[in-house]
């Protein structure tokens, strides 16, 4: 996978952490596998990690609020303890959150005029779990609509350029690239 980090080793992508193990801080208990990440579209930050704690017989998806994550790493993620695992009903704001794999990846990214710039391919976080930006796939023929900085960065859009994230598209303000 091509890495597009603007500050080497300061960011990692959703695609890099999906499937990684989640352990308690002391490393004694495995609490799940990262299945997805929930984004708060109003705050533009990671709200929770969705973990898969399924067995061969029972499918069990749970969430860990991002405030309970002690460290975000490319190999593992550690959390404060096993008691931080919650169901969606225990997290009242979760209905407003958006899941990266189910709602964001693949959606259109447009400028403020509604012109399609590409499709969202990945979401990036820093080592504190804060949203830092996105990578878009730039369709052929759209290069003339892109700013020099966006094409130079291989389709990386810093989170500061976000105008809004919706269920159908993400809108960016090109003047903030």
DAQUI-V483736 format. One record per residue. RES is the residue in one letter. BURIAL is # if it has 24 or more other C-alpha atoms within 12 Angstrom, else .. Layout:
RES|BURIAL + RES|BURIAL
This chain:
X|. + X|. + X|. + X|# + X|# + X|# + X|. + X|. + X|. + X|. + X|# + X|# + X|# + X|# + X|# + X|# + X|# + X|# + X|. + X|# + X|# + X|# + X|# + X|# + X|. + X|. + X|. + X|. + X|. + X|# + X|# + X|# + X|# + X|# + X|# + X|# + X|# + X|# + X|# + X|# + X|# + X|. + X|. + X|# + X|# + X|# + X|# + X|# + X|# + X|# + X|# + X|# + X|# + X|. + X|. + X|. + X|. + X|. + X|. + X|. + X|# + X|# + X|# + X|# + X|# + X|# + X|. + X|# + X|# + X|# + X|# + X|# + X|# + X|# + X|. + X|# + X|# + X|# + X|# + X|# + X|# + X|# + X|. + X|# + X|# + X|# + X|# + X|# + X|. + X|. + X|. + X|. + X|. + X|# + X|. + X|. + X|# + X|# + X|# + X|# + X|# + X|. + X|# + X|# + X|# + X|# + X|# + X|# + X|# + X|# + X|# + X|. + X|. + X|. + X|. + X|# + X|# + X|# + X|# + X|# + X|# + X|# + X|# + X|# + X|# + X|# + X|# + X|. + X|# + X|# + X|# + X|# + X|# + X|# + X|# + X|# + X|# + X|# + X|. + X|. + X|. + X|. + X|. + X|. + X|. + X|# + X|. + X|. + X|. + X|# + X|# + X|. + X|# + X|# + X|# + X|# + X|# + X|# + X|# + X|. + X|# + X|# + X|# + X|. + X|# + X|# + X|. + X|. + X|# + X|# + X|# + X|# + X|# + X|# + X|. + X|. + X|#
